[in-house]
Amino acid sequence: MAVSQSNRTQAEQMSKKKVVIGMSGGVDSSVAAWMLKEQGYEVVGLFMKNWEDDDDSEYCSTRQDWIDAASVADVVGVDIEAVNFAAEYKDRVFAEFLREYQAGRTPNPDVLCNAEIKFKAFLDHAMKLGADLIATGHYARVRENTGSGRFELLKAFDSTKDQSYFLHRLNQAQLSKALFPLGEIPKTEVRKIAEKLQLPNAAKKDSTGICFIGERPFREFLGRYLQHKPGPIKLDNGQTVGEHVGLSFYTLGQRKGIGIGGLKSHKNADGTSEPWFVARKDIASNTLYIVQGHDHPWLLSAELGAGQASWIAGEAPAPRALSAKTRYRQADVACSVAPEGLDRFTLRFDEPQWAVTPGQSAVLYDGDVCLGGGIIDSATGV
């Protein structure tokens, strides 16, 4: 029998446990803080400053976010403090982010940021403040399975906002201390609560940029930190059709910004032409390969290999049919998993998957339960 997070919360709320919640200045964490206080917890807000390079730019609005978070804390009636994790972020997240891009892969910094900052550096700091639990504004759920004694990570009630994909590297110790107040309500309700409470950030738009770095022209940003060497752009028949600016700046499946504006396209019978996509990156020869058509075989994979596996239960799932996501904004797809020890696994898909990208996370699910996942390092075509 599993006890849902809501039941767990109800059972604990009267004990006045201390919860430290990450408050970013956004509407989600703001409403989450209010919900926790309503449930009877002693709530303390913690604002994390994790980026200092060009922090006065239009893309990284730490100063305004802090003002918003402090204003919300005042309205909700909770204490808040700021903490600087910029050094930890640069060492644990950003350095790895750059290494992956330099190697020609496409990492997901939000996954690493959650594992290394929000549920490690932040959790450690919160415990020093005397917290019993920590909380964030993520859309996900936690439940304790009384049969196994393990904590499980579940998808959020609002499937359009579910963020379990980004949390799949959390372990038992981290989940046992985590609360996700928004996991069982839709985003539309969160906005309504913020408006009803007249929170100063009720109409603030959701952030969509890199974790803690913000929204910015990505190629220009990466260019400050990465060495880049131009090389040939070739078709699947080996014909050279242009020059790329550096393999790090392209991702598999990319359609815009390739830089082949003058390239002639094969015409369909009705006179239309299919778009061009990035299909392969050959690091050894510094070559970027592009293909025409969304369903070109080079863009389809029947199988992938993943390493750096992390399993929420602490052990790999038994080989069986499951579902998976190979990128965040993707519907679950049927697959079978074949673990290779604790650190690696192979996924075989029932239907070929499009633009499976090394560096991204392959995350496994058993229904609504997130089992964990790994970093894609290879893909096999159809």
DRENROPA-286862 format. One line per 10 residues: number of its first residue (from 1); their letters; for each residue x, y, z of C-alpha. Coordinates in steps of 0.2 Angstrom, whole numbers. Example, Ala and Ser with C-alpha at 12.3 -4.5 7.8 and 13.67 -1.06 7.14 Angstrom:
residues 2
1) as) 62,-22,39  68,-5,36
end
This chain:
residues 382
1) mavsqsnrtq) 0,0,0  6,17,-5  3,33,5  1,48,-6  10,64,-2  -6,73,2  -10,60,16  8,61,22  7,80,23  -10,79,33
11) aeqmskkkvv) -2,66,45  13,78,48  6,95,47  0,96,66  18,92,71  24,110,66  38,103,56  50,116,49  50,116,30  63,127,20
21) igmsggvdss) 56,131,3  66,137,-12  58,153,-17  64,159,-34  53,174,-36  41,165,-48  23,161,-45  25,142,-43  36,143,-28  27,157,-21
31) vaawmlkeqg) 10,148,-21  19,132,-14  26,142,1  8,149,4  1,131,3  14,124,15  10,138,28  -9,134,26  -5,116,30  2,120,47
41) yevvglfmkn) 21,120,43  34,132,50  39,139,33  56,148,29  60,154,12  77,152,4  82,162,-12  96,155,-21  108,165,-31  118,154,-42
51) weddddseyc) 125,164,-56  136,180,-55  143,182,-72  135,196,-82  121,196,-68  117,214,-73  112,209,-90  94,209,-97  94,190,-97  98,186,-79
61) strqdwidaa) 86,195,-68  93,190,-50  90,207,-43  72,208,-48  69,190,-44  75,193,-26  64,208,-24  49,197,-30  53,183,-18  55,195,-3
71) svadvvgvdi) 39,204,-8  29,187,-9  37,181,8  30,197,16  13,195,9  12,176,14  20,179,31  36,169,30  54,173,34  66,173,19
81) eavnfaaeyk) 85,173,17  96,173,2  111,161,0  124,161,-14  128,145,-22  137,152,-37  153,143,-34  145,126,-32  134,129,-47  150,134,-58
91) drvfaeflre) 159,119,-51  146,105,-51  134,111,-65  141,124,-77  158,115,-79  150,99,-84  137,108,-95  152,116,-105  162,99,-105  147,90,-113
101) yqagrtpnpd) 144,104,-126  163,104,-130  162,85,-134  148,88,-146  134,82,-135  118,92,-129  116,91,-110  101,96,-100  108,108,-86  91,107,-77
111) vlcnaeikfk) 93,89,-73  111,91,-66  105,107,-57  92,98,-47  103,84,-42  118,95,-37  111,112,-32  92,111,-27  93,94,-19  111,94,-13
121) afldhamklg) 119,111,-9  101,118,-5  96,103,5  113,103,15  110,122,19  92,119,24  97,105,36  110,117,44  95,129,47  86,116,57
131) adliatghya) 74,110,43  65,94,44  60,94,26  63,105,10  51,110,-3  51,117,-21  38,123,-33  41,108,-45  26,99,-53  29,82,-46
141) rvrentgsgr) 23,70,-32  32,60,-19  24,45,-10  31,33,3  27,15,-1  24,7,16  26,-10,8  44,-8,2  48,7,14  55,16,-1
151) fellkafdst) 50,34,-8  43,35,-25  44,50,-37  27,52,-47  21,62,-61  12,78,-57  -7,78,-58  -6,91,-72  2,81,-86  6,97,-96
161) kdqsyflhrl) 17,104,-82  25,88,-75  43,90,-71  47,73,-65  59,71,-80  70,84,-72  70,76,-55  74,58,-60  92,58,-53  86,61,-35
171) nqaqlskalf) 89,47,-23  80,40,-8  89,51,5  84,67,-5  66,61,-9  63,57,9  66,75,14  56,83,-1  39,90,-3  31,96,-19
181) plgeipktev) 15,105,-14  10,109,-32  10,90,-38  -8,88,-36  -16,104,-43  -16,111,-60  -6,126,-66  -22,135,-69  -26,134,-51  -9,140,-46
191) rkiaeklqlp) -12,156,-56  -29,158,-48  -22,156,-30  -9,169,-34  -22,181,-40  -34,178,-26  -19,182,-14  -14,197,-24  3,191,-24  15,204,-32
201) naakkdstgi) 21,192,-45  4,184,-49  5,189,-68  24,185,-69  28,174,-84  36,157,-82  55,157,-84  61,145,-99  79,148,-100  94,139,-93
211) cfigerpfre) 93,134,-75  98,150,-65  106,158,-80  90,164,-89  84,167,-106  98,173,-118  104,171,-136  111,154,-134  124,153,-147  132,169,-142
221) flgrylqhkp) 132,164,-124  140,147,-127  153,156,-139  160,165,-124  165,149,-115  168,136,-129  182,134,-141  174,132,-158  182,127,-175  172,128,-191
231) gpikldngqt) 170,113,-202  161,106,-217  142,103,-218  138,88,-228  123,79,-235  121,60,-232  129,57,-249  145,65,-243  142,81,-254  149,97,-245
241) vgehvglsfy) 136,111,-245  142,123,-232  152,127,-217  147,126,-199  153,137,-185  157,124,-173  149,107,-169  145,112,-151  132,125,-157  121,112,-166
251) tlgqrkgigi) 109,99,-159  102,84,-168  85,87,-175  89,106,-176  80,114,-191  83,133,-189  99,142,-189  109,129,-198  116,142,-211  112,134,-227
261) gglkshknad) 100,147,-234  106,145,-252  105,126,-253  93,119,-266  80,107,-259  72,91,-268  55,95,-273  39,84,-269  27,80,-283  16,95,-277
271) gtsepwfvar) 30,107,-279  34,109,-260  50,104,-252  54,96,-235  65,106,-223  83,102,-218  88,95,-201  104,91,-192  106,73,-192  124,68,-186
281) kdiasntlyi) 139,76,-179  156,67,-183  168,74,-170  183,65,-177  182,74,-194  173,89,-187  159,87,-199  140,91,-197  128,81,-208  111,87,-213
291) vqghdhpwll) 97,78,-221  81,83,-229  64,77,-222  57,75,-205  57,56,-207  74,53,-215  81,36,-208  96,45,-201  84,54,-189  76,38,-182
301) saelgagqas) 82,27,-169  76,10,-164  88,8,-149  98,19,-137  112,16,-125  113,27,-109  126,28,-95  128,37,-79  112,29,-74  103,34,-58
311) wiageapapr) 89,24,-50  77,31,-38  75,15,-29  93,12,-28  94,-2,-40  90,-5,-58  73,-11,-63  71,-28,-69  71,-31,-88  53,-27,-94
321) alsaktryrq) 42,-17,-104  41,1,-98  39,19,-105  52,32,-108  55,50,-113  71,55,-122  67,73,-121  56,84,-109  42,89,-120  39,72,-127
331) advacsvape) 25,60,-124  29,43,-115  34,30,-128  34,11,-126  50,3,-124  59,-12,-115  74,-9,-104  89,-20,-102  100,-15,-88  119,-17,-90
341) gldrftlrfd) 124,-17,-71  120,-2,-61  127,12,-72  121,8,-89  106,2,-99  99,-1,-116  82,4,-122  73,-4,-137  58,6,-143  42,-2,-150
351) epqwavtpgq) 42,12,-163  57,22,-169  61,38,-160  65,54,-168  82,64,-166  88,54,-150  101,65,-144  117,61,-135  119,71,-119  100,72,-116
361) savlydgdvc) 92,61,-102  82,45,-106  70,44,-91  60,28,-88  42,27,-81  31,13,-75  14,21,-77  15,37,-66  30,31,-56  47,38,-62
371) lgggiidsat) 60,25,-60  76,35,-65  86,36,-80  103,40,-88  113,50,-100  111,45,-118  128,41,-126  123,31,-142  108,28,-153  105,14,-166
381) gv) 96,18,-182  81,8,-189
end
